[in-house]
């Protein structure tokens, strides 16, 4: 589950074990599948129990436009994600 979605990052709650400082790829599945987001590279900045914070480092242009739209329309949106360690 993704929360606190912003242009620069998000919080993720999931059952995966991650290490602070690790790099990940992140697929964020939104209610409208045509607006789903793929973050090419993110860095885990903090870890607390089953949650962690991700800073977006490399975001494709199309995803950046979608992210701008999603954040401006629904700043409190909670969505699902599929994190993959790089």
C-alpha positions as CSV (number, residue, x, y, z in Angstrom):
1,X,0.0,0.0,0.0
2,X,1.4,3.4,-1.0
3,X,0.6,6.5,1.1
4,X,1.9,10.1,1.2
5,X,2.4,10.0,-2.5
6,X,4.2,13.2,-3.7
7,X,6.3,14.3,-6.7
8,X,9.5,13.3,-4.9
9,X,8.5,10.0,-3.2
10,X,6.1,8.0,-1.1
11,X,5.6,5.7,1.9
12,X,5.1,2.0,1.3
13,X,3.6,-0.5,3.7
14,X,4.1,-4.1,2.8
15,X,5.4,-7.5,4.1
16,X,8.8,-7.3,2.3
17,X,11.9,-6.8,4.3
18,X,14.0,-3.9,3.0
19,X,17.2,-2.2,4.0
20,X,17.6,1.6,4.3
21,X,19.8,2.8,1.4
22,X,18.6,0.0,-1.0
23,X,17.6,0.9,-4.5
24,X,14.2,-0.3,-5.9
25,X,11.9,-0.2,-8.9
26,X,8.4,0.6,-8.0
27,X,5.1,-0.1,-9.9
28,X,2.2,1.9,-8.4
29,X,-1.2,0.5,-9.4
30,X,-3.8,3.2,-9.4
31,X,-7.6,2.8,-9.6
32,X,-7.4,3.8,-13.2
33,X,-4.9,1.3,-14.7
34,X,-4.1,3.6,-17.6
35,X,-2.7,6.0,-15.0
36,X,-0.5,3.5,-13.2
37,X,3.0,4.7,-12.4
38,X,6.4,3.0,-13.0
39,X,9.3,4.4,-11.0
40,X,12.5,3.3,-12.7
41,X,14.7,3.9,-9.7
42,X,14.0,4.8,-6.1
43,X,16.0,4.8,-2.9
44,X,14.8,3.6,0.5
45,X,15.3,6.5,2.9
46,X,13.8,5.1,6.1
47,X,12.4,1.8,7.4
48,X,10.0,1.3,10.3
49,X,8.5,-2.1,11.0
50,X,6.6,-3.0,7.8
51,X,6.8,0.5,6.2
52,X,9.5,2.4,4.4
53,X,10.0,5.7,2.6
54,X,11.1,5.9,-1.0
55,X,12.7,8.9,-2.7
56,X,12.0,8.8,-6.5
57,X,15.4,9.2,-8.3
58,X,14.6,8.2,-11.9
59,X,11.1,8.7,-13.2
60,X,10.2,8.5,-16.9
61,X,8.7,11.6,-18.5
62,X,5.3,10.0,-19.0
63,X,5.2,8.8,-15.4
64,X,6.2,12.3,-14.2
65,X,3.2,13.8,-16.1
66,X,0.8,11.1,-14.6
67,X,2.3,11.7,-11.2
68,X,1.7,15.4,-11.5
69,X,-1.9,14.8,-12.4
70,X,-2.5,12.2,-9.6
71,X,-0.9,14.3,-6.9
72,X,-2.9,17.4,-7.9
73,X,-6.2,15.6,-8.0
74,X,-6.0,13.3,-5.0
75,X,-3.1,14.1,-2.6
76,X,-4.4,11.6,0.1
77,X,-4.8,8.7,-2.4
78,X,-3.8,5.3,-1.0
79,X,-2.9,2.8,-3.8
80,X,-1.2,-0.5,-4.2
81,X,2.4,-1.0,-5.3
82,X,4.8,-3.7,-6.4
83,X,8.3,-2.9,-5.1
84,X,11.3,-4.8,-6.6
85,X,14.8,-4.5,-5.3
86,X,17.3,-3.5,-7.9
